[in-house]
Amino acid sequence: MSVSPSQHIVILGATGSIGASALDVISRHADRYSVFALTAHRDAARLAQLCLQYSPCYAVMADKIAAEELRRLLRDAACRTQVLDGAQALCEVAREPEAHTVIAAIVGAAGLEPTLAAVRAGKKVLLANKEALVMAGQLFMDAVDSANACLLPVDSEHNAIFQALPGNYSRMPAAAGVRRILLTASGGPFRATPLAELETVTPEDACAHPVWAMGRKISVDSATMMNKGLEVIEAHWLFGVPARQIEIVIHPQSIVHSMVDYADGSVIAQLGNPDMRIPLAHALAWPERIGSGVSALDFSGIAALSFERPDFARFPCLALAYRALEAGGSAPATLNAANEEAVKAFLDRRLGFRRIGEVIDATLEQAAQCGAACIEAVLEADARARELACIEIDKRSAA
Ligand SMILES: NC(=O)c1ccc[n+]([C@@H]2O[C@H](COP(=O)([O-])OP(=O)(O)OC[C@H]3O[C@@H](n4cnc5c(N)ncnc54)[C@H](OP(=O)(O)O)[C@@H]3O)[C@@H](O)[C@H]2O)c1
């Protein structure tokens, strides 16, 4: 098999959990991939280490003070990586003509503009930053089409669905005989916790995911199951499937990463060990296959694969996400912003775990919903939702 010349990779959010998995896969294939730019928010020490290890042309710190620290660290180590700073510089490296592939692994709304910049520049974009697609789904997919970008899902569920769909699938489920998309969910750390105990769970409890080791925000999203709600919206935009044809299936072992149910009764699933290097390796090399460093699935070691229905009463964030998707326009951006503020308050111990859904619900109720056809409208909805959510958080933290 011929190997294409080294592809230049940009990792937005290189210091995070997805960034680490991506760099692990890239390191195993130095003949194929070279690191062109790495970005972070404030973790200058970690980004300096990565610059010394991978010698990218550019390193971007979104925070300007942290960028000064990074410059000092790299100067002291005689590293020649050029340091840029600020949110605009994230967009600049994402659209750099020399960059071939952009891995979108910033957490939250901060990832929207750089990811959109990469899409608009027609890059191959490996999408982990689901919040970008949730906030601006139509705008984002229109940009993919008009720039002819190659958008590949890295979220393990969406990567599984991508693999289970026909190779020529073009966001038309009926034409491909797709009946349903079945999104699997581990159920998180509180799947079976008595409801009364959820009143007092801590950020440490919520971040102790039974299967996946992830960043703190997505760990809390998994505990509330808002992560699955965001993934329903993400699946809608990626695959053109209406909400009523996207179902959630609880599968605590996280071996089946998602499934496509076809009109003839066939169900095609993708299986693998729960390790994000699998979808990252798949998307990096697509349509080829490369090693990911993940061990082969040992079927004889799997005691059982179980499946159950999600409990919408225990996890109110699921219904909120479906509601926002059905409402359309700016509602998903409102949902996402309110969730980000509520999760931040929970992690800062200003808000109880069960209040997260209440804050999102109240914000969705109050925010005037409008269209989301341009980036300005999306960012305005995001800002307004954050203001409303902060008021709701204050009410509940004072209580
Ligand atoms: N982790 C997983 O297994 C997993 C699986 C599927 C999907 N995802 C999705 O992938 C994304 C990243 O998740 P993660 O778990 O890797 O998160 P994480 O470990 O918290 O890492 C987040 C990254 O984003 C950077 N960042 C944070 N705020 C920023 C800002 N305002 N401006 C610029 N950069 C910023 C961080 O920089 P600093 O380190 O400097 O703060 C870090 O590099 C999320 O959207 C998540 O939903 C993650």
The ligand as an ORCA input file, in Angstrom:
! r2SCAN-3c Opt
* xyz 0 1
  N     -12.374     13.010     26.180
  C     -13.077     12.160     25.444
  O     -12.933     10.939     25.576
  C     -14.071     12.681     24.436
  C     -14.848     11.785     23.705
  C     -15.724     12.264     22.733
  C     -15.835     13.622     22.504
  N     -15.076     14.493     23.241
  C     -15.223     15.929     22.992
  O     -13.933     16.458     22.682
  C     -13.816     17.789     23.185
  C     -12.602     17.843     24.107
  O     -12.830     17.020     25.218
  P     -11.648     16.632     26.224
  O     -12.198     15.603     27.134
  O     -10.400     16.340     25.445
  O     -11.504     18.013     27.030
  P     -10.301     18.498     27.958
  O      -9.459     17.334     28.378
  O     -10.887     19.358     28.998
  O      -9.407     19.406     26.964
  C      -9.932     20.574     26.426
  C      -8.931     21.274     25.537
  O      -9.512     22.515     25.092
  C      -8.663     23.619     25.490
  N      -9.534     24.745     25.812
  C     -10.404     24.836     26.841
  N     -11.018     26.042     26.836
  C     -10.504     26.729     25.797
  C     -10.690     28.047     25.295
  N     -11.548     28.923     25.884
  N      -9.989     28.425     24.211
  C      -9.133     27.577     23.618
  N      -8.880     26.316     24.050
  C      -9.577     25.904     25.120
  C      -7.903     23.099     26.702
  O      -6.723     23.871     26.937
  P      -6.067     23.939     28.448
  O      -5.540     22.561     28.710
  O      -5.005     24.955     28.329
  O      -7.186     24.313     29.370
  C      -7.631     21.660     26.259
  O      -6.568     21.627     25.344
  C     -15.146     18.092     23.898
  O     -15.990     18.778     23.025
  C     -15.717     16.720     24.204
  O     -17.134     16.726     24.257
  C     -14.206     14.057     24.197
*
